[in-house]
Amino acid sequence: MHPDMIAKRVIPCLDVHAGKVTRGVQFGKAEAGGLRNVGDPVELAMRYNEQNADEMVFFDITASAEGRATMVDVIERAAECCFMPLTVG
């Protein structure tokens, strides 16, 4: 690769709340029910994996606010069927 060229990477990021991928209806309103369910995080990760995404990021958007550990079960299930690096935040 020429030194002036910048490598492009595709890194989808999924916001997860209560085990489901969500989209915010209004920013900052997750705890007040301001989220819309858009699917299962493992199924969506599998789709991105099939489309050759370079990496997958899962954001457990309410773990800190709820004082609980991150969604280990979701990550374990995704790791069993996806061969891209997984990042959790």
DAWO-V576217 format. One record per residue. N is the residue number from 0. RES is the residue in one small letter. OMEGA is omega in degrees with one decimal (999 if undefined). NEAR is the number of other ideal C-beta (glycine too) atoms within 8 Angstrom. Layout:
# DAWO-V576217
n->N res->RES omega->OMEGA near->NEAR
n->N res->RES omega->OMEGA near->NEAR
This chain:
# DAWO-V576217
n->0 res->m omega->177.7 near->4
n->1 res->h omega->-177.4 near->4
n->2 res->p omega->-179.7 near->4
n->3 res->d omega->-178.7 near->3
n->4 res->m omega->178.2 near->6
n->5 res->i omega->177.7 near->3
n->6 res->a omega->178.4 near->5
n->7 res->k omega->179.2 near->4
n->8 res->r omega->176.3 near->6
n->9 res->v omega->-177.4 near->8
n->10 res->i omega->176.8 near->9
n->11 res->p omega->178.1 near->9
n->12 res->c omega->-178.5 near->7
n->13 res->l omega->173.3 near->12
n->14 res->d omega->-177.0 near->10
n->15 res->v omega->177.7 near->14
n->16 res->h omega->179.1 near->11
n->17 res->a omega->175.7 near->4
n->18 res->g omega->-179.7 near->9
n->19 res->k omega->174.8 near->11
n->20 res->v omega->-176.0 near->12
n->21 res->t omega->170.3 near->13
n->22 res->r omega->179.7 near->8
n->23 res->g omega->172.8 near->11
n->24 res->v omega->176.0 near->7
n->25 res->q omega->-176.6 near->6
n->26 res->f omega->177.2 near->4
n->27 res->g omega->-175.9 near->5
n->28 res->k omega->-177.9 near->11
n->29 res->a omega->-177.2 near->12
n->30 res->e omega->-177.7 near->6
n->31 res->a omega->178.2 near->5
n->32 res->g omega->-178.5 near->5
n->33 res->g omega->-179.7 near->9
n->34 res->l omega->176.4 near->11
n->35 res->r omega->179.5 near->7
n->36 res->n omega->178.7 near->7
n->37 res->v omega->173.8 near->7
n->38 res->g omega->179.9 near->8
n->39 res->d omega->-176.3 near->8
n->40 res->p omega->-178.9 near->15
n->41 res->v omega->177.8 near->10
n->42 res->e omega->178.6 near->8
n->43 res->l omega->177.4 near->12
n->44 res->a omega->178.2 near->15
n->45 res->m omega->177.8 near->11
n->46 res->r omega->179.0 near->8
n->47 res->y omega->177.6 near->12
n->48 res->n omega->178.6 near->13
n->49 res->e omega->179.6 near->6
n->50 res->q omega->175.3 near->7
n->51 res->n omega->172.7 near->6
n->52 res->a omega->-177.4 near->11
n->53 res->d omega->-176.4 near->8
n->54 res->e omega->177.1 near->10
n->55 res->m omega->177.3 near->16
n->56 res->v omega->174.8 near->12
n->57 res->f omega->173.9 near->17
n->58 res->f omega->176.0 near->10
n->59 res->d omega->-163.4 near->11
n->60 res->i omega->-179.3 near->9
n->61 res->t omega->-178.0 near->10
n->62 res->a omega->-178.9 near->10
n->63 res->s omega->-178.8 near->5
n->64 res->a omega->-179.5 near->7
n->65 res->e omega->177.8 near->6
n->66 res->g omega->-179.7 near->4
n->67 res->r omega->178.6 near->4
n->68 res->a omega->179.2 near->4
n->69 res->t omega->-174.5 near->7
n->70 res->m omega->-175.9 near->12
n->71 res->v omega->-178.3 near->7
n->72 res->d omega->178.8 near->7
n->73 res->v omega->-178.9 near->12
n->74 res->i omega->178.9 near->12
n->75 res->e omega->179.6 near->8
n->76 res->r omega->178.8 near->9
n->77 res->a omega->-178.8 near->15
n->78 res->a omega->178.7 near->8
n->79 res->e omega->-174.2 near->6
n->80 res->c omega->-179.2 near->9
n->81 res->c omega->-177.3 near->12
n->82 res->f omega->174.8 near->3
n->83 res->m omega->175.7 near->10
n->84 res->p omega->177.5 near->6
n->85 res->l omega->178.0 near->13
n->86 res->t omega->-178.0 near->8
n->87 res->v omega->177.4 near->10
n->88 res->g omega->999 near->6
